[in-house]
Amino acid sequence: MSFSPLIRQLIDSLRILPGVGQKTAQRMALQMLERDRSGALRLAQALTQAMEGVGHCKQCRSLSEDEVCQLCLDPRRDDSLMCVVEGPMDVYAVEQTGYRGRYFVLKGHLSPLDGLGPEAIGIPELLARIKQGGFSEVILATNPTVEGEATAHYIAQLLANKGLIASRIAHGMPLGGELELVDGGTLAHALAGRRPIGL
Amino acid sequence: MSFSPLIRQLIDSLRILPGVGQKTAQRMALQMLERDRSGALRLAQALTQAMEGVGHCKQCRSLSEDEVCQLCLDPRRDDSLMCVVEGPMDVYAVEQTGYRGRYFVLKGHLSPLDGLGPEAIGIPELLARIKQGGFSEVILATNPTVEGEATAHYIAQLLANKGLIASRIAHGMPLGGELELVDGGTLAHALAGRRPIGL
């Protein structure tokens, strides 16, 4: 027995959500139909409004409903620091740390095999933004993956040519981690990056 | 830093989905905004169409776009068998087994503490449906939980008063399970329900 056309269409559409497979999509669709139709209609409206109303901040390229986002407009933030990340989710992660400088959001990382070069991920816009602001340091907070490292090094090279200081977030043991469980690469970084203990 | 109003509204709305908490909802919202806006708009449309277009079959009470569902209309099914389940998802589960009789879908199970009595879960409609059809056996396939068992026993009692045979799905070891891992109640049912091996 198959699902009726409207239910099947709903199940297929739910599968665009990250981490949602066939079985989860079925459960979501039937549960909404059985228990929360008004919530589902509100979700439909919220989806439409967000997709049509949310664009990108023209300064930091993060998601924003306004031309320039609240974070870029905030006059209390440190104008000498810029943090470069791979996506809008990373901005929310870095914000949790208490960082209070400015941001620039790339469209992911360099990935030549997928045809994603500097233009595709927004590096020209990053350079224009850096030229416009008077930053004393640019923190490269791309992910510690092969592609993220390559992207950070590429940007650092461009900035060095312009005489700007670029820094990279530290690699090492995550807090609460265990030496015997962590991978060799991380432990090698943790050893190489060791610092004197201030007493 | 907080999310902008439209993104926050989308995140809150996504949380009606079963198994989706704050963190997952954030990831879903930002991923759709960054990577698949047209998919999200299709999802919004599918939600609206399904919530407005899908009702309940007037015979079996399962989800259906038509007054009577395809399964109830199918002339090739066995009209002497009726299977009673707790929800539409259970119909799809029982269908996988090759069962080819009719169905009746309750609205969950009896739960006096939550104020759910026989009327709330649709037992009068079940009795009306049984009276209307010429069923020789009613299979009670409510879940093997305390509430599901109570519901099955309640219905069996009503049917016995009308001289109808009600049967209950078997309890025992799930296929591929291990004796040392299964709970005592299940194993007790498996022992009590033992059957001669046909050679």
Boltz contact constraints between the chains, C-beta under 6 A:
constraints:
  - contact:
      token1: [A, 1]
      token2: [B, 95]
      max_distance: 6.0
  - contact:
      token1: [A, 4]
      token2: [B, 65]
      max_distance: 6.0
  - contact:
      token1: [A, 6]
      token2: [B, 49]
      max_distance: 6.0
  - contact:
      token1: [A, 6]
      token2: [B, 50]
      max_distance: 6.0
  - contact:
      token1: [A, 6]
      token2: [B, 53]
      max_distance: 6.0
  - contact:
      token1: [A, 6]
      token2: [B, 54]
      max_distance: 6.0
  - contact:
      token1: [A, 6]
      token2: [B, 65]
      max_distance: 6.0
  - contact:
      token1: [A, 9]
      token2: [B, 46]
      max_distance: 6.0
  - contact:
      token1: [A, 10]
      token2: [B, 46]
      max_distance: 6.0
  - contact:
      token1: [A, 10]
      token2: [B, 50]
      max_distance: 6.0
  - contact:
      token1: [A, 13]
      token2: [B, 42]
      max_distance: 6.0
  - contact:
      token1: [A, 13]
      token2: [B, 43]
      max_distance: 6.0
  - contact:
      token1: [A, 13]
      token2: [B, 46]
      max_distance: 6.0
  - contact:
      token1: [A, 16]
      token2: [B, 36]
      max_distance: 6.0
  - contact:
      token1: [A, 16]
      token2: [B, 39]
      max_distance: 6.0
  - contact:
      token1: [A, 17]
      token2: [B, 28]
      max_distance: 6.0
  - contact:
      token1: [A, 18]
      token2: [B, 27]
      max_distance: 6.0
  - contact:
      token1: [A, 18]
      token2: [B, 28]
      max_distance: 6.0
  - contact:
      token1: [A, 18]
      token2: [B, 31]
      max_distance: 6.0
  - contact:
      token1: [A, 27]
      token2: [B, 18]
      max_distance: 6.0
  - contact:
      token1: [A, 28]
      token2: [B, 17]
      max_distance: 6.0
  - contact:
      token1: [A, 28]
      token2: [B, 18]
      max_distance: 6.0
  - contact:
      token1: [A, 30]
      token2: [B, 88]
      max_distance: 6.0
  - contact:
      token1: [A, 30]
      token2: [B, 89]
      max_distance: 6.0
  - contact:
      token1: [A, 31]
      token2: [B, 18]
      max_distance: 6.0
  - contact:
      token1: [A, 33]
      token2: [B, 54]
      max_distance: 6.0
  - contact:
      token1: [A, 33]
      token2: [B, 63]
      max_distance: 6.0
  - contact:
      token1: [A, 36]
      token2: [B, 16]
      max_distance: 6.0
  - contact:
      token1: [A, 37]
      token2: [B, 51]
      max_distance: 6.0
  - contact:
      token1: [A, 39]
      token2: [B, 16]
      max_distance: 6.0
  - contact:
      token1: [A, 40]
      token2: [B, 47]
      max_distance: 6.0
  - contact:
      token1: [A, 40]
      token2: [B, 51]
      max_distance: 6.0
  - contact:
      token1: [A, 41]
      token2: [B, 51]
      max_distance: 6.0
  - contact:
      token1: [A, 42]
      token2: [B, 13]
      max_distance: 6.0
  - contact:
      token1: [A, 43]
      token2: [B, 13]
      max_distance: 6.0
  - contact:
      token1: [A, 44]
      token2: [B, 44]
      max_distance: 6.0
  - contact:
      token1: [A, 44]
      token2: [B, 47]
      max_distance: 6.0
  - contact:
      token1: [A, 44]
      token2: [B, 48]
      max_distance: 6.0
  - contact:
      token1: [A, 46]
      token2: [B, 9]
      max_distance: 6.0
  - contact:
      token1: [A, 46]
      token2: [B, 10]
      max_distance: 6.0
  - contact:
      token1: [A, 46]
      token2: [B, 13]
      max_distance: 6.0
  - contact:
      token1: [A, 47]
      token2: [B, 40]
      max_distance: 6.0
  - contact:
      token1: [A, 47]
      token2: [B, 44]
      max_distance: 6.0
  - contact:
      token1: [A, 48]
      token2: [B, 44]
      max_distance: 6.0
  - contact:
      token1: [A, 49]
      token2: [B, 6]
      max_distance: 6.0
  - contact:
      token1: [A, 50]
      token2: [B, 6]
      max_distance: 6.0
  - contact:
      token1: [A, 50]
      token2: [B, 10]
      max_distance: 6.0
  - contact:
      token1: [A, 51]
      token2: [B, 37]
      max_distance: 6.0
  - contact:
      token1: [A, 51]
      token2: [B, 40]
      max_distance: 6.0
  - contact:
      token1: [A, 51]
      token2: [B, 41]
      max_distance: 6.0
  - contact:
      token1: [A, 53]
      token2: [B, 6]
      max_distance: 6.0
  - contact:
      token1: [A, 54]
      token2: [B, 6]
      max_distance: 6.0
  - contact:
      token1: [A, 54]
      token2: [B, 33]
      max_distance: 6.0
  - contact:
      token1: [A, 63]
      token2: [B, 33]
      max_distance: 6.0
  - contact:
      token1: [A, 65]
      token2: [B, 4]
      max_distance: 6.0
  - contact:
      token1: [A, 65]
      token2: [B, 6]
      max_distance: 6.0
  - contact:
      token1: [A, 88]
      token2: [B, 30]
      max_distance: 6.0
  - contact:
      token1: [A, 89]
      token2: [B, 30]
      max_distance: 6.0
  - contact:
      token1: [A, 95]
      token2: [B, 1]
      max_distance: 6.0
